Amino acid sequence: MDTVVRNARVLQGTDLVALDIGIRNGKIVALAPELPVDAQTIDAEGMLVVPGLVETHIHLDKTCILDRCRTEDGTVQEALRETAAAKRNFTVEDVYARAKRTLERCIMQGTMRMRTHVELDPSIKMIGFDAIVELARDYAWALDLELCVFPQEGLTNNPGTEELLVKGLRRGAKAIGAVPYFDTDPHGQIDRIFAIAREYDVDIDMHLDLADSTDGMQIEYVCRKTEEYSWGGRVAVGHATQMSLVEKPRFDAIAAQLARAGVAVTILPSTDLYLMGRTHDHAIPRGVVRAEPLRQAGVTCSISTNNVLNPFTPYGDASLIRMANLYANVCHVARPADLAGCLDMITTLSARLMRLEDYGMAEGHPADLVAIDAVSPSEAVATVAPPLWGMKKGCLTFKRARPELLRRTGSNVSAHR
């Protein structure tokens, strides 16, 4: 073995077990108490050690643009308008520099697998795509980055966009997205995206049903198309804020339909809280759909970041643990098992959404590990516990020290009274 991580708290099923983790050639080769080997040792000091965190939905190409946009109304329409204007001045170098800032934050917050959505249309062409491809190559030592191309400003109403999406898929994008609520023909866009996905054998990851009323919901239609194309397990929808507004009988029916069709749901708490409810002056809707009843129905759910420091979300430190905590606050998650489920939604369930077959704490899998300053999954989420170190394929990629409380001596206390 090359390295042994000692004194780690590891989830085995639903049980927390004290284990050592043996690593050789970048892979986990042993999980057992007190491994008797002579190798480099890293002491986890009883911390929770989990597989690298998984970010399923983020926009690296339009991160960190607050300095060139107005954020006055806080509406979806303003965010789209301001971002569309800003991106017309994007260059490959500009996108790369901004995306790098956010990507490095993600890495230092424990993220090691990622799907980033990249806009392709006649105004931006392949500029963002080219920058993110270069970034993915440069940071492959710390993170696996998958691209999802999508038509932010419309498809059926934006000639030339489909050709660019196809070009992105031919150049290696693993997924195609959609934003039917910004298209003059929502069903037409959804239909084309499914047809393209089948032709190029890629997954689908849609922005869907982002609104603060129940008018024009498309989620049931997406489920029907998923079943029609036999694309179950390969379709995800992000936002779905309208589901948070429907009454329980319809919610339960949609949950059952999602589970039957194999459509996953990604919850984006920060963005949805910021954008939703702008037309209300009381009883303001939160716009964050509850994952617990969806998961109980058999739906794969993830929690993700979406945007960082732009008009869609003028906040963010790229911490998925913080995002899980925010979701827990908004959706009244308190039971330890449910809090632990929030950690699942940024690890194992996110990996399932992305169909990552080599993910997890198991022999033969990559040694992608994150040590979180907590003793359990529920504590990690409840306290927004920081990751103290991480390794990608057995090599350390970041570390941070625990804060140290500087106690004053008796004489110093007297002197400062």
C-alpha positions in Angstrom: 0.0 0.0 0.0 1.1 3.6 -0.7 -1.0 5.3 2.0 -3.2 4.4 4.9 -5.8 6.8 6.3 -6.0 5.9 10.0 -8.9 6.5 12.5 -11.6 7.4 10.0 -15.3 7.3 10.6 -16.8 5.7 7.6 -20.4 4.9 6.6 -20.9 1.3 5.9 -24.6 1.1 4.9 -26.3 3.1 7.6 -23.7 2.3 10.2 -20.7 4.5 11.2 -17.6 2.4 11.6 -14.1 3.2 12.7 -11.9 2.0 9.9 -8.5 2.4 8.3 -8.5 3.0 4.5 -5.7 1.4 2.5 -4.7 3.0 -0.8 -2.5 1.8 -3.6 -2.0 3.3 -7.1 -4.8 5.8 -6.5 -7.4 3.3 -5.5 -8.9 2.0 -2.3 -7.6 -1.5 -1.7 -8.6 -2.2 1.9 -11.2 -1.0 4.5 -10.6 -2.6 7.9 -9.8 -1.7 11.5 -6.1 -1.2 12.3 -4.6 -2.2 9.0 -1.1 -3.7 9.7 0.9 -2.1 6.9 4.0 0.0 6.6 3.0 2.9 4.5 2.6 6.7 4.6 0.0 7.5 7.2 -2.7 10.2 7.4 -4.5 10.4 10.7 -8.2 11.3 10.2 -8.4 11.9 14.0 -11.9 10.3 14.2 -13.4 12.6 11.6 -16.1 11.6 9.2 -14.4 10.5 5.9 -16.7 10.4 2.9 -16.2 10.0 -0.9 -15.6 13.3 -2.7 -18.6 15.5 -2.9 -20.6 15.6 -6.1 -21.8 18.9 -7.7 -24.6 18.0 -10.2 -25.7 21.5 -11.3 -23.5 24.5 -11.5 -22.8 27.3 -14.1 -19.0 27.9 -14.2 -19.2 29.9 -17.4 -21.2 32.7 -15.9 -19.9 32.8 -12.4 -18.5 36.0 -10.7 -20.0 38.6 -13.0 -21.8 40.8 -10.4 -19.4 43.6 -11.1 -20.8 43.9 -14.7 -24.5 43.4 -14.0 -27.4 45.1 -12.2 -29.2 43.3 -9.5 -32.1 45.5 -8.5 -35.4 43.5 -9.0 -34.0 40.1 -8.2 -36.3 38.4 -10.8 -35.7 35.6 -13.2 -36.3 38.0 -16.1 -33.8 40.5 -14.8 -31.2 37.8 -14.3 -31.6 36.5 -17.8 -31.5 39.9 -19.3 -28.4 41.1 -17.4 -26.5 37.8 -18.0 -27.4 37.8 -21.7 -26.0 41.3 -22.0 -22.9 40.5 -20.1 -22.0 37.3 -21.9 -21.9 39.1 -25.3 -18.5 40.4 -24.1 -17.2 37.1 -22.7 -13.9 35.8 -24.1 -12.3 32.4 -23.5 -9.7 34.0 -21.3 -12.4 35.8 -19.2 -14.6 32.7 -18.8 -11.6 30.7 -17.8 -10.4 33.1 -15.2 -13.8 33.5 -13.5 -14.6 29.8 -13.7 -11.2 29.0 -12.2 -11.9 31.1 -9.1 -15.1 29.3 -8.5 -13.7 25.8 -9.4 -10.9 26.2 -6.9 -13.4 27.2 -4.2 -15.4 24.0 -5.1 -12.2 21.9 -4.8 -11.3 23.4 -1.4 -14.9 22.7 -0.2 -14.5 19.0 -1.0 -16.1 18.7 -4.4 -14.4 16.1 -6.7 -17.0 15.3 -9.3 -19.0 17.9 -11.1 -21.5 18.5 -13.9 -21.4 22.1 -15.2 -24.0 23.6 -17.5 -22.6 25.6 -20.4 -24.6 28.0 -22.5 -24.4 27.6 -26.3 -26.2 30.0 -28.6 -25.4 32.4 -31.5 -24.4 35.2 -29.2 -21.8 33.2 -27.1 -21.1 30.5 -29.7 -18.4 28.1 -28.4 -16.6 30.6 -26.2 -17.8 29.3 -22.8 -17.5 25.7 -24.0 -13.9 26.2 -25.1 -12.9 27.8 -21.8 -14.5 25.1 -19.6 -13.0 22.3 -21.7 -9.6 23.8 -21.1 -10.4 24.2 -17.4 -11.4 20.6 -17.1 -8.1 19.5 -18.6 -6.1 21.7 -16.3 -7.8 20.6 -13.1 -8.2 16.9 -13.8 -5.7 16.3 -11.0 -8.3 17.5 -8.5 -11.8 17.1 -10.0 -13.6 15.2 -12.8 -15.6 17.8 -14.7 -18.5 16.9 -17.0 -20.1 19.3 -19.4 -23.8 19.7 -20.1 -24.6 22.0 -23.0 -27.9 23.8 -23.0 -29.9 26.6 -24.7 -30.4 29.3 -22.0 -32.1 31.8 -24.3 -34.4 29.4 -26.2 -34.1 26.7 -28.8 -37.1 26.7 -31.2 -37.1 30.5 -31.1 -33.3 31.0 -31.4 -32.1 29.8 -34.9 -28.6 28.4 -34.9 -28.7 27.2 -31.3 -29.4 23.5 -32.1 -26.4 23.3 -34.4 -24.2 24.6 -31.6 -25.6 22.1 -29.1 -24.8 19.3 -31.5 -21.3 20.6 -32.0 -20.8 20.6 -28.2 -22.0 17.0 -28.0 -19.7 16.0 -30.8 -16.8 17.6 -29.0 -17.4 15.5 -25.9 -20.2 17.0 -23.8 -21.8 14.1 -21.8 -25.3 15.7 -21.3 -27.7 18.1 -22.9 -30.0 20.5 -21.0 -33.1 22.5 -21.6 -34.9 25.6 -20.4 -38.4 25.3 -21.8 -39.8 28.1 -19.8 -37.7 30.6 -21.8 -38.9 29.1 -25.1 -41.9 30.2 -27.1 -42.7 26.5 -27.6 -41.9 24.7 -24.4 -43.1 21.3 -25.6 -41.2 21.8 -28.9 -38.0 22.4 -27.0 -38.5 19.4 -24.8 -39.2 17.2 -27.8 -36.1 18.3 -29.6 -33.9 17.8 -26.6 -35.1 14.2 -26.2 -34.6 13.5 -29.9 -31.0 14.9 -29.8 -30.2 13.0 -26.6 -31.3 9.7 -28.2 -29.3 10.4 -31.4 -26.1 11.2 -29.5 -26.7 8.8 -26.6 -26.3 11.4 -23.9 -28.1 12.2 -20.6 -30.6 15.0 -20.2 -30.4 17.6 -17.4 -33.1 20.2 -17.7 -33.9 23.5 -16.0 -37.6 23.0 -15.3 -40.6 24.7 -13.8 -38.9 27.7 -12.3 -41.8 30.0 -11.4 -43.8 31.1 -8.4 -47.2 29.9 -9.6 -48.4 26.5 -10.8 -49.2 27.7 -14.3 -47.6 25.9 -17.3 -45.8 23.1 -15.4 -43.9 20.8 -17.6 -42.7 18.1 -15.2 -45.5 15.6 -16.0 -44.8 16.0 -19.7 -41.0 15.4 -19.2 -41.9 12.2 -17.3 -44.1 11.0 -20.2 -41.3 11.8 -22.7 -38.8 9.9 -20.5 -41.0 6.8 -20.6 -41.6 7.2 -24.3 -37.9 7.3 -25.1 -37.0 4.7 -22.4 -34.6 7.2 -21.0 -35.2 6.4 -17.3 -32.2 7.0 -15.0 -30.8 9.4 -17.6 -33.0 12.4 -17.0 -32.7 15.0 -14.3 -34.6 18.2 -13.7 -33.3 21.2 -11.7 -35.3 23.8 -9.8 -38.9 22.3 -10.0 -40.0 25.2 -7.8 -43.6 24.9 -9.0 -43.8 21.5 -7.3 -43.4 23.3 -3.9 -46.7 25.0 -4.6 -49.0 22.2 -5.5 -51.4 20.5 -3.1 -50.5 17.1 -1.6 -52.6 14.9 -3.9 -51.0 16.3 -7.0 -47.5 16.4 -5.4 -47.8 12.7 -4.5 -49.0 11.8 -8.0 -46.0 13.7 -9.5 -43.6 12.0 -7.1 -44.9 8.6 -8.1 -44.6 9.5 -11.8 -41.0 10.7 -11.4 -40.1 7.5 -9.6 -41.8 5.3 -12.2 -40.2 7.2 -15.1 -36.8 7.4 -13.6 -36.5 11.2 -13.5 -34.2 12.7 -10.9 -34.7 16.0 -9.2 -31.9 18.5 -8.3 -32.8 21.1 -5.6 -31.0 24.5 -5.9 -31.9 26.2 -2.5 -29.9 29.4 -2.8 -31.1 30.4 -6.3 -34.7 29.4 -5.8 -34.9 31.2 -2.5 -33.5 34.3 -4.1 -35.5 34.4 -7.3 -38.9 33.1 -6.1 -41.7 35.1 -4.5 -40.8 38.5 -5.9 -44.4 39.3 -6.8 -45.7 38.6 -3.3 -45.9 41.1 -0.4 -46.9 38.5 2.2 -47.0 34.7 2.6 -44.0 34.7 0.3 -43.3 31.2 -1.2 -39.9 29.8 -0.7 -39.8 27.9 -3.9 -37.7 25.0 -2.6 -39.2 21.6 -3.2 -39.0 19.1 -0.3 -36.8 16.1 -1.1 -37.9 13.8 1.7 -41.3 12.8 0.3 -39.8 12.5 -3.2 -37.1 10.2 -1.8 -39.6 8.1 0.0 -41.4 7.7 -3.3 -38.2 6.4 -4.9 -37.0 9.5 -6.6 -33.3 10.2 -6.8 -32.6 13.7 -5.4 -29.5 15.9 -5.3 -28.8 19.3 -3.8 -26.6 21.6 -5.8 -25.2 25.1 -6.0 -26.4 26.4 -9.4 -24.9 29.9 -9.6 -22.2 31.8 -7.7 -22.0 35.6 -7.6 -24.1 36.4 -10.6 -27.6 37.9 -11.1 -29.3 34.5 -10.7 -27.6 34.0 -7.2 -25.5 36.9 -5.9 -24.0 34.8 -3.1 -21.9 31.7 -2.7 -18.7 30.1 -1.4 -19.1 26.9 -3.4 -19.7 24.8 -0.2 -22.1 21.9 -0.9 -22.3 21.3 2.8 -23.5 24.8 3.4 -26.1 24.3 0.6 -27.3 21.1 2.3 -27.6 23.0 5.5 -29.5 25.8 3.8 -31.9 23.3 2.3 -32.4 21.7 5.8 -33.2 25.0 7.3 -35.7 25.9 4.6 -37.5 22.6 4.6 -37.6 22.0 8.3 -35.3 19.0 8.3 -34.4 18.0 11.8 -34.4 14.3 12.4 -30.8 12.9 12.4 -31.7 10.4 9.6 -33.1 13.2 7.4 -30.1 15.4 8.1 -27.9 12.5 7.1 -30.0 12.2 4.0 -29.0 15.8 3.1 -25.3 14.6 3.0 -26.4 11.7 0.8 -27.8 14.3 -1.6 -24.4 15.8 -2.2 -22.6 12.4 -2.3 -24.1 9.1 -3.1 -27.4 10.2 -4.6 -25.7 12.9 -6.7 -23.3 10.2 -7.9 -26.3 8.1 -8.8 -27.9 11.0 -10.7 -24.7 11.3 -12.8 -24.4 7.5 -13.2 -20.9 7.3 -11.6 -20.3 3.6 -11.4 -16.9 3.9 -9.8 -18.0 6.2 -7.0 -18.0 5.4 -3.3 -16.2 4.0 -0.4 -15.4 0.5 -1.7 -12.4 -1.5 -2.7 -11.4 -1.0 -6.3 -12.9 2.5 -6.4 -10.8 5.7 -6.8 -9.4 7.0 -3.5 -11.4 10.2 -3.7 -11.8 11.1 0.0 -12.9 14.1 2.0 -12.3 14.4 5.8 -15.1 16.5 7.4 -14.7 18.1 10.8 -17.6 16.1 12.3 -18.3 12.7 13.8 -21.5 11.9 11.8 -23.4 12.9 8.7 -26.1 14.7 10.6 -23.6 16.7 12.6 -21.7 17.6 9.3 -24.9 19.1 7.9 -26.2 20.7 11.1 -23.0 22.5 11.9 -21.9 23.3 8.3 -18.7 21.4 9.3 -15.7 22.3 7.1 -13.8 19.7 5.1 -10.2 19.8 6.5 -8.5 17.8 3.8 -9.2 16.0 0.6 -7.5 13.6 -1.7 -8.1 12.7 -5.4 -6.9 9.3 -6.4 -4.8 9.0 -3.3 -3.1 12.4 -3.6 -3.9 15.3 -1.3 -5.5 18.2 -3.1 -6.3 20.6 -0.3 -6.1 21.0 3.4 -7.1 23.6 6.0 -6.3 23.8 9.7 -8.9 23.7 12.4 -9.5 27.1 14.0 -7.6 27.5 17.2 -9.1 29.2 20.3 -6.4 31.5 21.8 -7.1 31.4 25.5 -5.7 34.2 27.6 -3.7 33.4 30.7 -4.8 34.6 34.1 -2.5 37.6 34.0 -3.7 38.6 30.5 -7.3 38.4 31.6 -6.6 40.7 34.6 -4.7 43.1 32.4 -7.7 43.4 29.9 -10.4 43.9 32.5 
